[in-house]
Amino acid sequence: MMINAAIVAYGLSGRVFHAPFLHTHPKFNLTKVVERNKEESVKRYPYVDIVRSIDELLTDEMLDLVVITSPNTTHYEFAKQALEAGKHVVIEKPFTVTSQEAKELGRLADKKGKILSVYQNRRWDGDFLTVKHIVKNKMLGDLVDFESHFDRFQPLQADQWREKNLPGSGVLYDLGAHLIDQTIDLFGLPHSLTAEIKSQREKAEVDDFFDIRLHYRTHTATLKSSMIVKTLGPRFVLHGTKGSYKKYGIDPQEELLDSGEFPDSPAYKKAIESDQWGQIETEWNGMAIKGKIQNVYGNYTSYYDDIYQAIKENKKPIVTADQAYKTIWLIEQMQKSSEEKRTIFLEGID
């Protein structure tokens, strides 16, 4: 069974995070790309057909999967059109710009019997998979503190839609969606949260900094991001009753894909395996452990492996619409916390 797939928009997301995987995966045919004015995709994938609108795209009865990588403000409408046309849908994060839109899309997908998933590729970052292994196996004892950072140094605001004053723009919807999804995957929903969200850069139109505290019964999860961090700190820091773990550096897959590497190339695999290892110091299974710990191997191809199985077997994907809805709902609670300068106790999610 081969799945015919199309990408809606060929910007950074479509070019870097989706086309390379649909091109190399043996179970997918990348057949069409929606580009309103340009013809960039055929320079690398000369076999694809370019169409100029999603309306034109959805007339293709042979199309199985629509991958939406257009600006965030279009996610809801384009996904709704694709689902109503009987297509499976993958949406680049963030899912939607409101939790109400997210809920409606989830219900529509269920009604139509179609797969709806959000591209949370960073669940397959090697360092996150390593953190997940450490937490699951209680290698640090009982966890008491968790920190996740995703910082960059971009002191000047870029001239792109992500940094315009539009719904769903800003670093919280962008990088924050990844950190929130990873944390929910690890620990579930917190009982309360405290958030500071603001703009640090002069003349910034959107938020470019957040400091989020997710409060759990046994520990606090701190999520931070800023666009003005010249000297990067650790990506992850975990402390438990038996030990600690610290990891520097961002998973290399985005950089590799942006440079033109395909995910099935030897260079891609080698770079993943050579990603900077974290440092651990702990007592585990009666042994004192101190030193580097090898990353669990992660590859974003695994996301599309799962989407294939979900479509083939008509089962829920690993990244579900309900999980993605919770991420957007949490973002709304974080905005409320920051605006009102208080801790929000979470209740009423359905």
Secondary structure, DSSP 8 states (H G I E B T S, - for coil): --EEEEEE--SHIIIIIIHHHHHH-TTEEEEEEE-SS---HHHH-TTSEEES-HHHHTT-TT--EEEE-S-GGGHHHHHHHHHHTT-EEEEESS--SSHHHHHHHHHHHHHHT--EEEE-GGGG-HHHHHHHHHHHTTTTSSEEEEEEE---B--S--SSGGGSSSTT-SHHHHHHHHHHHHHHHHH---SEEEEEEE--STT-SS--EEEEEEE-SS-EEEEEEESB-SS---SEEEEESS-EEEE-S--THHHHHHTT--TTSHHHHHHHHTS--EEEEEEETTEEEEEEE------THHHHHHHHHHHHHT---SS-HHHHHHHHHHHHHHHHHHHHTS-EE-----
